[in-house]
Amino acid sequence: MKRREFCKTLGIAAALGTSPFIIDSCKTSSPKKTPNILFIMSDDHAAPAISAYKGFLSSVLRTPNIDRLAKEGMLFKNCFVTNSICTPSRACILTGKYSHKNGCRTLDDVFDNSQLTFPKLLQKAGYHTAVIGKWHLKTEPTGFDYYNVLPGQGDYFDPYLKEKGDPWQDGGEGGKQYKGYVTDVITDIALNYLKNRPRNKPFCLLLHHKAPHDMWEYDKKHAHLYENVDIPEPDNLFDDYQNRGEAIKRTTQKIGLEETLLLHETQGNQFDDVKSQFSKLPPREQKRQVYQTFIKAYLRCIASIDENVGRVLDYLDHSDLTENTIVVYTSDQGVFLGEHGLFDKRFMYEESIRTPLLVRYPKEIRSGSVNNDIVLNIDFAETFLDYAGVPIPDEMQGRSLRPLLQGRTPHNWRTSMYYRYWMHRPHFDVAAHYGIRTQHYKLIFYYGLPLDATGAVPEPTPPEWELFDLEKDPHEMNNVYNDPAYQDIVKQLKNELLKLKEKYDDKDEKYPDLMALRQKYW
Ligand code: CA
């Protein structure tokens, strides 16, 4: 049956009241235009550092360009990463799979670039694919018609980038040097790509910024931003870690003179002056001043990100691409901005696992909408494939966000998520752990073993549990694991955790030392 006749028949059916929704699809009978995909990701951009999230910084912070995506699209409040660290998160996003499945469990793992990724599938389906900016996966990008990426972490000023066609050298070497500030440079290259892309194909551009990763080196033009402003402190900047386990007490990622300002050293030769000036202050005031120094540097990096997001959105507007382009803004994970007195990530605590997610696609997403469902970074791949009309491979472990973006969350949407941090201790002494988060609770098991994770420290840490009642205690200040009132909840969550481990095929049975711990501590 030809399409016209088909619709006519359906029209009759609809008139009889049998099929009202099918006639709707016939109204949009013009050939479907495959959407372009612009996937912007920054590195370590916490949700409270976007004004649309209305977090504790919102009285001083303005990110009008990123906010546009919230105003014109959907803001996700509960988007989480499955392993809160750079390289592993990027591998999860590309493959739509957990770390133990894609082989990048720690920062020291090398990405196997022969495996299936969403850019490869989009490329096969006729997309022109590109990645520009931060890559951080060691092996050469595959599945991209064009790439121009920073080697390793890359530099903030006058960075080198490695372009497709140049011989690929892993690690920090190679590439061509570009003059300028890295966020501007990456955006310039991205705009150049968009202007010169082939017009006979939809595009999928991964525009990945280095900022605001430490060492928080901001563009000199923003040096005076927030100069005479007192940035608000998080409520728990002076957390004393009472009623918590040993893991948070042990970690060295604490806002302090040595730890934070040593990282800040690269801002110039101001460190010695600042250190001697701050060291004369009483401890509480000292922490306060260190926090101000750190957060101002961080927010100045964000100012550049926001300006450059604006440049790209303007380009879409002026090139008549806004309507047919899905724009995503996210980060590879969250980061502590002084909450719990911390400044890095890795932990399963909220600030670390929550990542901002804003999506605009005027054809399908109601402007100004907000979603509270639990969504994961392993969902991105399937979402892009869904929009491109590409069948989703069975091996992917996420779920397309398209129905959520259309404002209709399926009744069987996930009610819990599984998290795992593998990289036992080498950075900031964070113990290996895994756990489950629901809308109401979070249960964390710090198993504290290196197992076979690359780069892990051999010495174990004491096993322990933490349970947080997120409704009563959203800032996770009170571990109720041993509270008798929560024993039924503990049991239920442990069962659910094991189900998730089974579902994602991350079983402990292959590790006898971990199983021995479980015998004793579950
Ligand atoms: Ca990161």
Boltz pocket constraint, residues with backbone or C-beta under 6 A from the ligand:
constraints:
  - pocket:
      binder: B
      contacts: [[A, 42], [A, 43], [A, 44], [A, 85], [A, 86], [A, 213], [A, 332], [A, 333]]
      max_distance: 6.0
